[in-house]
Amino acid sequence: MAVSVKDKVVLIVGASSGIGLSTAELFARDGAKVMASARREERLLKLQTKLTSEGCALEIMAADATKPDEMERLAAETEKQLGRIEILVFATGTNTPDRAMSRLKVDIWDMMINVNLSSAYYVTRAVLPAMRAARDGHLIYISSISGLLADASGASYQAAKRGLLGLAHATRLEEKENGIRTCVICPGMVDTELLEKRPVKPTAEALKLAMQPEDIADMVLAVAKLPPRAVVPEMQIMPTYM
Ligand SMILES: NC(=O)c1ccc[n+]([C@@H]2O[C@H](COP(=O)([O-])OP(=O)(O)OC[C@H]3O[C@@H](n4cnc5c(N)ncnc54)[C@H](OP(=O)(O)O)[C@@H]3O)[C@@H](O)[C@H]2O)c1
């Protein structure tokens, strides 16, 4: 039977738009105690205002996930305001229009690895000690189908998304004896602001076939509701046409 997320403390990083925002809305509406974080504070405030008007509570904190000290502060502040973090959802990510090897530069490569991969490590290390002490925790990462299959998303994006799978799987093997689970969700195309970073924008026809962010949020919630005896280490979700 599904475990309720009511009153569970959930930290969502990358919650100002797209998949992270939809996930924050879904968990808050389901009664979880959500801390929503990203850099754009005005977007987080808009999300908070919307949920408050629906009678749901949600805390927000602006933070840059590529800064390890900001992730430490985010974890500490979440614990102070809401209690022990039970679930982490990592939905931070970006891509670059200069993704082709012929255009990629060292600074773009570094930014891509920082935002898509290193930030996941920074927030993971910030939340793990308290999860270990409580012998309970669920780390849910949004990677991409590009982490599993070769496609046109670019070398830096694919390397980072594959790296995220490595981070999650290694963490699970080491931490399962401490009651900690990990899940990596690998979506195909979702209609979010990320698609604006493509060198060629998807057509209206292509967008009609894409998934919506709430489709991925539904998966995150389903994984979070599994009883502690069950884990989904990795899952793919894609538009039906793929
Ligand atoms: N859309 C797709 O087709 C698709 C498919 C597969 C996987 N994904 C993955 O899904 C995840 C979410 O993407 P999305 O599609 O929902 O795109 P999105 O709407 O652009 O959301 C990206 C989120 O990441 C946050 N972010 C970016 N840099 C950050 C930083 N340095 N610190 C903190 N937060 C940061 C953004 O917030 P701020 O800018 O406010 O910081 C935003 O909340 C990404 O990892 C993406 O690669 C997307």
The ligand as an SDF file (V2000), in Angstrom:
LIG
                    3D

 48 52  0  0  0  0  0  0  0  0999 V2000
   12.4050   19.4040  -20.4870 N   0  0  0  0  0  0  0  0  0  0  0  0
   12.8600   18.2350  -20.9550 C   0  0  0  0  0  0  0  0  0  0  0  0
   12.6010   17.8480  -22.1150 O   0  0  0  0  0  0  0  0  0  0  0  0
   13.6950   17.3480  -20.0660 C   0  0  0  0  0  0  0  0  0  0  0  0
   13.8790   16.0180  -20.4550 C   0  0  0  0  0  0  0  0  0  0  0  0
   14.6720   15.1960  -19.6580 C   0  0  0  0  0  0  0  0  0  0  0  0
   15.2450   15.6860  -18.5150 C   0  0  0  0  0  0  0  0  0  0  0  0
   15.0500   16.9790  -18.1530 N   0  0  0  0  0  0  0  0  0  0  0  0
   15.7250   17.4510  -16.9480 C   0  0  0  0  0  0  0  0  0  0  0  0
   14.7730   17.8220  -15.9930 O   0  0  0  0  0  0  0  0  0  0  0  0
   15.3610   18.7640  -15.0750 C   0  0  0  0  0  0  0  0  0  0  0  0
   14.3980   19.9450  -14.9290 C   0  0  0  0  0  0  0  0  0  0  0  0
   14.3610   20.6380  -16.1690 O   0  0  0  0  0  0  0  0  0  0  0  0
   13.0490   21.3210  -16.7550 P   0  0  0  0  0  0  0  0  0  0  0  0
   12.7720   20.6700  -18.0480 O   0  0  0  0  0  0  0  0  0  0  0  0
   11.9910   21.3570  -15.7280 O   0  0  0  0  0  0  0  0  0  0  0  0
   13.6300   22.7660  -17.1070 O   0  0  0  0  0  0  0  0  0  0  0  0
   13.4380   24.1990  -16.4560 P   0  0  0  0  0  0  0  0  0  0  0  0
   11.9980   24.5850  -16.4610 O   0  0  0  0  0  0  0  0  0  0  0  0
   14.4000   25.0670  -17.1830 O   0  0  0  0  0  0  0  0  0  0  0  0
   13.8980   24.0060  -14.9400 O   0  0  0  0  0  0  0  0  0  0  0  0
   15.2280   23.9990  -14.5440 C   0  0  0  0  0  0  0  0  0  0  0  0
   15.3050   24.3160  -13.0720 C   0  0  0  0  0  0  0  0  0  0  0  0
   16.6720   24.2510  -12.6720 O   0  0  0  0  0  0  0  0  0  0  0  0
   16.9440   25.3940  -11.8850 C   0  0  0  0  0  0  0  0  0  0  0  0
   18.3550   25.7530  -11.9180 N   0  0  0  0  0  0  0  0  0  0  0  0
   19.1470   25.9630  -13.0020 C   0  0  0  0  0  0  0  0  0  0  0  0
   20.3730   26.3130  -12.6010 N   0  0  0  0  0  0  0  0  0  0  0  0
   20.3590   26.3400  -11.2340 C   0  0  0  0  0  0  0  0  0  0  0  0
   21.3090   26.6220  -10.2330 C   0  0  0  0  0  0  0  0  0  0  0  0
   22.5560   26.9740  -10.5350 N   0  0  0  0  0  0  0  0  0  0  0  0
   20.9290   26.5480   -8.9320 N   0  0  0  0  0  0  0  0  0  0  0  0
   19.6750   26.2000   -8.6010 C   0  0  0  0  0  0  0  0  0  0  0  0
   18.7230   25.9030   -9.5040 N   0  0  0  0  0  0  0  0  0  0  0  0
   19.0720   25.9840  -10.7970 C   0  0  0  0  0  0  0  0  0  0  0  0
   16.0810   26.4900  -12.4900 C   0  0  0  0  0  0  0  0  0  0  0  0
   15.8820   27.5210  -11.5360 O   0  0  0  0  0  0  0  0  0  0  0  0
   16.6210   28.9560  -11.5040 P   0  0  0  0  0  0  0  0  0  0  0  0
   16.9870   29.3140  -12.9170 O   0  0  0  0  0  0  0  0  0  0  0  0
   15.5950   29.8280  -10.8950 O   0  0  0  0  0  0  0  0  0  0  0  0
   17.7960   28.7490  -10.6130 O   0  0  0  0  0  0  0  0  0  0  0  0
   14.8050   25.7200  -12.7300 C   0  0  0  0  0  0  0  0  0  0  0  0
   14.0330   25.6910  -11.5600 O   0  0  0  0  0  0  0  0  0  0  0  0
   16.7100   19.1500  -15.6990 C   0  0  0  0  0  0  0  0  0  0  0  0
   17.7300   18.4350  -15.0800 O   0  0  0  0  0  0  0  0  0  0  0  0
   16.5660   18.6920  -17.1400 C   0  0  0  0  0  0  0  0  0  0  0  0
   17.8230   18.3990  -17.7170 O   0  0  0  0  0  0  0  0  0  0  0  0
   14.2740   17.8150  -18.8880 C   0  0  0  0  0  0  0  0  0  0  0  0
  1  2  1  0
  2  3  2  0
  2  4  1  0
  4  5  1  0
  4 48  2  0
  5  6  2  0
  6  7  1  0
  7  8  2  0
  8  9  1  0
  8 48  1  0
  9 10  1  0
  9 46  1  0
 10 11  1  0
 11 12  1  0
 11 44  1  0
 12 13  1  0
 13 14  1  0
 14 15  2  0
 14 16  1  0
 14 17  1  0
 17 18  1  0
 18 19  2  0
 18 20  1  0
 18 21  1  0
 21 22  1  0
 22 23  1  0
 23 24  1  0
 23 42  1  0
 24 25  1  0
 25 26  1  0
 25 36  1  0
 26 27  1  0
 26 35  1  0
 27 28  2  0
 28 29  1  0
 29 30  1  0
 29 35  2  0
 30 31  1  0
 30 32  2  0
 32 33  1  0
 33 34  2  0
 34 35  1  0
 36 37  1  0
 36 42  1  0
 37 38  1  0
 38 39  2  0
 38 40  1  0
 38 41  1  0
 42 43  1  0
 44 45  1  0
 44 46  1  0
 46 47  1  0
M  CHG  2   8   1  16  -1
M  END
$$$$
